[in-house]
Amino acid sequence: MQVYSGSKTAYLPKMMTLHEQCIRVLSNNIDSIYEVGGVPYSLLEPVLEKCTPEQLYRIEECNHVLVEDTDRLWHVHCLRDFKKEKPEEFETWREMYLRLHDAREKRLRMLTQNIRSAHANKPQGRVAKMAFVNSAAKPPRDVRRRQEKFGTGGAAVPEKIKIKPVFFTPSKASTVHSEEEQTYDGPSTSSGHSGPSVSSTSSVSYDPRKPPVKKIAPMMAKTIKAFKNRFSRR
């Protein structure tokens, strides 16, 4: 007894004829067969024997000449799919298969519709709900202990921080500074011009909607001014 290892080497025992090669290619590509032209049924019979009922029906729709010779193939399909059924009077095997196939598809559609309507009218039972939607999920007991031990515990979902508007309130230093400016009486260029009065400054009210003006340090203002003058000269 001889024992061989490895994959078996595939080879052809003899050279195939052109007809056999064509039949082999057609059998491997039945879905690509549509209109065959004037090819007789005797040449296509080995290929049509390997067709499914759907493939055979499609080829017949493209080549009506083959319907007269394919009744034997439909007989084989009827014996396989509808064993207990028999053709009616003056009914071919092809007509019998198509009739029973349509009746089976109709029953299947009705059954599917009944199942869908039964499920639609059925009251809902248990519904999956989220336990933690807007809050952090509670960790297991052992995980919570390790978080407390190593200080790694924290909210899984961080809360949104609301930004509150900050209203500017004049401090005591700014009030003293404004009083000093009001009391200072500088040199006037004309008799009609006078320094700022208390009544004029008191009439100006602070608008809380406007953001406070950020003060710039004297050295920074001087540097910015020199920088602007440098580029303006160019």
C-alpha positions, 0 to 999 in steps of 0.5 A: 500500500502506497501513501502519498503526502501533500496536495494531489497534482491536478491534470487532465488524463487526455486532451479535451476537444474544442466542444468539451472545452466550450461546454466546460466554460459555459457550465462555469458561467451560466449566469452570463448566458443570455441570447444564444442565437442559432445554437441548437438545443443539442449542443446546449443540453449539457449546459442546460441540465446544470441550470437551476429553475431560475437560470433555465427560465431566464435563458428561455425568456431570451431564447423562446425557441428552446421552450419546445425542447426543455420540457424534460428538464422541467420534469426533473425540477418538478420531481425534485421540488414538488414530488407529490404534485401532478400536472393537470390536463393538457399541462406541460411540466414547465407550466406546472412548475411555474404554477406551483412556484407562483402559488408557493411564493404567494403563500409565503408573502401572505405568511410574512404579512400575517407575521408582521401584522401580528407583531405590530399589534402585539403589546410591547413587553420589556423595553431597554432603557438607559440607566445613566443618561445625564449622570455618571455611571456607578462603577462596581464595588471593587472598582470604586474601592480601587479608585478611592485607594489610588485617587483615580475616581472621577465623573465619567461624564464631566458637567458642563460649566456655565459661564456667568457674566462679570459686571464691572464695579469701580473700585475705591482706587479708581474713584480716588483717581477720578476725583484727583482728575476732577480737582486738577485745573490745568492751563486753559488755552481759551477763556471758554474752555474749562476743565471737566466738571463733576456734573458732566462726569456724573451724567455719564453712566456705566453700561454693564453690557460693554466689556471693561477696557483693558489697561495697557502698562506704560512701557508696553504702550510705548513699545507698541507705539515705537513698533507702529512708527517703525513700520509706518516709516517704511 
